Amino acid sequence: MKNTQNELYQSGLKQEWSVFSYIHTFFTPQEWKTTVILLYTVFAMTLWVYIPRAPRLLLSAEIARMEFSGSEADTVMETRKKTGTETEMMVETYVLQLPSGADSSRTFTERVYELMKSSQQIFGVFLLFGMIPAFIVKFIFREQLSAYGLALGNWRYARNILLLALPLALVSIYVSAKSPVYLGTYPYTPWILGGYETFQEGWPFMMIHFVLYLFCYYLSWEFFFRGFIQLGTGTTVGCVNAVLIGTITSTAVHFGPSAMSETVGAIVGGLAWGYFVFRTRSILTGWIMHAALGIFLDFFLLYHFLP
C-alpha cells in the first residue's frame, strides 16, 4: 500500500496537469468520498465561525462600562484567587448581564423559548456538524451511520476508560473554571438560567441547556470530527493521517478568544479520542468525555462567578 501511494505521488509529480485532469483527480473512485468530506469540512467550519454569537452572561466590568450604562450593570462581584500558600484578594469585577426582557412577568414557556432562540451556536453545530453530514453519509455515500461511529461499539472498554478518566477531567475543569478567560466564550446563551440570577430559580433552564448541549452539540461535534472526518477519510489517507486531520480541524475551531489551555486541550483530546474511535469503533468515549467537560465548565463558571 505504501509503495503504491508513493508511486502515485511520484507519477503525479511527473504529470503535466491540465485544469480538467487536476479537477478530475479529486473525483476518481479512490478519492471522491474523501474529497466530498474535506470540501464539506471547509464549508461547515467556515459557516460555524461566522454564526452570530449571543451576548455573554458575565462580562468584565471594563467591557461592561464600554457597552452598557450603569443601570444595566446589575451585579458586581469580587473573586478570591489563591496563589501558592498565600491568599491574595483580587478585585476582579464582573457584571451579570441579564438578557433583555428577563423580567418577572415572563412565563416558563417564554423563558424556554428565549433559551432556544439564543442557542444559535448549539443548533448551528447540530445542523452543520450533525444533520448535514448524516444526510451525506446516508443519501450520497449510501452507507450506515454506524460505520461512522454512531454505534455502541466496544462499550465495555469505553465504560472502563470513562470511569478512570472522568474524575480526573472534572477536577481539572473545576480548577480551570476559576479563570475568567473562559467567560468570553461560555456559556453560549445568556438565558442558561432562564433570565434568573440564581441556581435556585434557574436550575430547570440550566438542565434544558445541558440536554441540548449533550445531544445537539456534543454528539454532533464528535460525529463530525471523529466519525465523518476521521472514519470517513481513514480508508484513503490511513488511520494515523485520519486522526491527525480530525485533530487539526477540531483544534482549528477552538482558535479565538478561548483560553490557550482549551486549544491545547483540543489537541490532546483529538489525539486521544481519535484513538478511542479506532479502538472501540464508536464515538461514545469522546462524546461522553467531551460533553462532560463542556457541561461542567459551564456549571463551574456559574458556580465560581455568580454572586
N, C-alpha and C positions, 0 to 999 in steps of 0.2 A: 504493500500500500504506500509506504514511504517513498520507494523508488518510483512508483507510478506518479505520485504527486510531484516529485522533483522533475521527472521527465516532462510532465505537462507544463510545469513552471518554466523550464528551460526552453521548451518549444514555443511557449508564449512570448518569451523574450526575443526569440529569433523571428517571430512572425511580423509581417508588415501589416499593421492593423488598419482597417478602414473603419469608418464610423459604424457601418452596418455590422461588420464582424465583431466589433467591440461590444455593441449593444446585444447582439445575438448570443454572445458568450454567457451573458448573465442568465439567459433563459434556456440554456441547454437542459436536457433531462437530469443531469447530475447537479445542476446549480440553481434551478428555478425556485425551488422551495426556500432555500437559504436567501436568495435574492428577495423574494416576497417578504420574508420575515425581517430582514435587516432594513429594507426600504421602509416597511411599515414602522419599524422601531424608530427610525429617524423622524418620521412624520408624527408619531404619537408622542415622543419625548419633546418635540418642539411645541406641539399644542399644549402639552402639560405645563411647560414652563410659562406659557402666556395665559393660563387660566387666571382670571381675576381673583385676588385673594380677599377674603372677608377681613374686616378690621380685627386686630388682635384684642383679646380681652384685657390684658395687662400691658401697660406702656410705661416706659421710664418717664419720670417727671419732666425731664428735659424735652423729650419728644412731645409729651402731652402739652407743655407750655407753648410749643410751636404750633400745635394743631388745634388746641381747644382753649376755650375761655375757662376762667377759674371755676365758674359754676358747674362746668361739665366734668371737672376733675373730682369725682365722687369720693374716692377713698385714697388716703395717703398712708403708707405704712413704712415701718422700719424693719430691717432684717439684721440678724446677727450672723457673723461669719467667724468660724473658728480657724485660727492659723496656728498649726503646731500645738503647743501646750498652752498657748495664751488665747484668751478670748478677746477679740477686738470688736468694738462696736462700729459697724459700717453703716453710715447713714445713707442707705440706698432707698430712694423713694420711688414707689410705683403707683400709678394711677389705675384704679379699677374702672375701665371704660365700659360701663354698662351699655348695651346696644340701644339705639334709639327706639322708642316705643315700648321699652321694658317697664311698663307701669303696672300697678296692682290690678287694673281693670282687665288685663289680659287673661283669657281663659286658658285652660290646659291645652286644648286643641290648637289655639292660636300660637302658643309658645312652641309646640311641637312643629307646627308649620314653619315658624321662623327659624327653628333649628335646622330643619331640612333645607330651607331656602338658602341659608348661609353656609351650607356644607358643600359648596361647589367643587372644592378640591377633592373631596371624598368621592362625589358622584362623577367627577371628571376621570379619576382613576378607574372607577367601576366601568365606565364606558370605553375609555381609550385602552386600558390595560387588561380589562376583563372581557366585556361583551364582544367587542370587535375582533380581538384575537381568537376568541372561541368560535365566532362565526367563520373566520378564515379557516380554522382547523376543520370544522365540521363540513362546510359547504364548498370550500375551494380545494383544500388538501384531501377532503373526504376521509378523514382519519378520526379515531376515537380520542376524546379528551383525556381518557386515562393514559394514553401514550404520551401525554404532555404533563404528567404529574398529578392530575386530578383523580387520585385513587388513594386508598389507604396504604398500599404497598406493604413493605415490611414494618407494620405498625408497632410490633413489639420492640424492635430496635429503636424506632423513633421515640417510643414511650420511655425507654431507658435513658436515652440522650436528654430528653426533656426533663426527666426527674433529676438528673445530675446538673444540667446547665441552667435551668430556670432560676433556682435560688440565688446562684451567683450573679446572674444577669440582673435580677431585681434589686439586689443590694447595690450593684454598680449604678443602676438607674436612680435609686434613691439618693445616692451621693451626687450624681451628675445633675439631678434636677434642682440642686441648690444654686446652680449657676444661672443668673438671669439672662444669659446669652440666648437660651432656648426660647425666651418669651417673644423674641422677634419672629418666631415661626409657629410656635404652638401655644395653646390649642388652635386648631384650624378655624373654629367658629366661636364668636363671642357669645353665642346662645347655648354653650355647653351646659350651663346651669339654668337654662330656660329664662334668662334675664334676672335671676335672683342673685343675691350676693353671698349666700352661704351654702354649704353642703346640705344642711338640714332641709332647706327649701328646694334646692336644685338637684338633689340626687336622682330623681326619676329621669330627668332630661340627660344627665350625665350617663346613665345606663343606656338610654337610647343612642346617644352619641357613640358609646363604646361598642354597641352591637353593630352599628353602621361601620365603624372603624374595622371591626373584626371581619365581617363578611363582605362588605362592599369595597373597602380599601385594601386591607392586607391580603385577603385571599386573591383579589385581582392583581395586586402588586407581585406576589410570589408566583402566581400562574404566568404572568407576563415575563418576568426576568429569569426565573428558574425553570419554567415549563416551556412556554412558547419560544423564547430565545435560546436557552441552553439546550433543552432536549430537542428542539426543532432544528438546530444547526449542528448538533453533535455528529450526525451521520456524514456530514460533508467536511467539517473542519476538524473533527476529532474531539474526544472528551475534554482534554486539557484546554484547548482553544475555546471550546464552547463555554466552559466555566469562566475563562478569562473575559470572553465577550459579555457574558451575563454580569460579571463583576464590574467591568468598565462602565457599561451602560447604567447599571443601578447606582454606581457611585457618582456618575456624572450628574444625575438629577438631584443629588444632595449638595451640589455646589451652590453657594449663595450665602444668605445671612445666617445659616445654621452654625452651630459650634463646629470647630475643626475636628473635635473628638468624634462628632457624629459622622463626618465624612470619612475619617479613618476607620471608624467602626463599620461603615458600609463596605469598605474593602475587606476587612476581616470577615464580616458576615457573608459577603458574596462568595468568598472562597470556601468558608465552612459550609454554608447552606448548599452551595453548589455540589460539594462532596456528598452531603446527605441525600441530595436528589438522586445521584447515581447509585448510592449505597442502598437506598430504600425504594427507588423507582416511584417516588412520591414527593410532593412539595410540602407534606404535612409538617415535618420538623421545622423547616424555615418559616412556614406560615405561623405556627403557634409561637415560636420564639420571637419573631419579628413583631407580631401583634401584641404579645405581652410587653415587649419593650416600649412600643408606642403608646399603648393604653396606660401603662403605669407611669410613663413620662408625663402624660397629661395630668394624671391623678396627682402625682407628687409635685408638679409645678403648682397646681392649685393648692395643695396642702402647705407648701412652703411659702407661697406668696400671697394667698388670700388673707385679708385681715382676720 
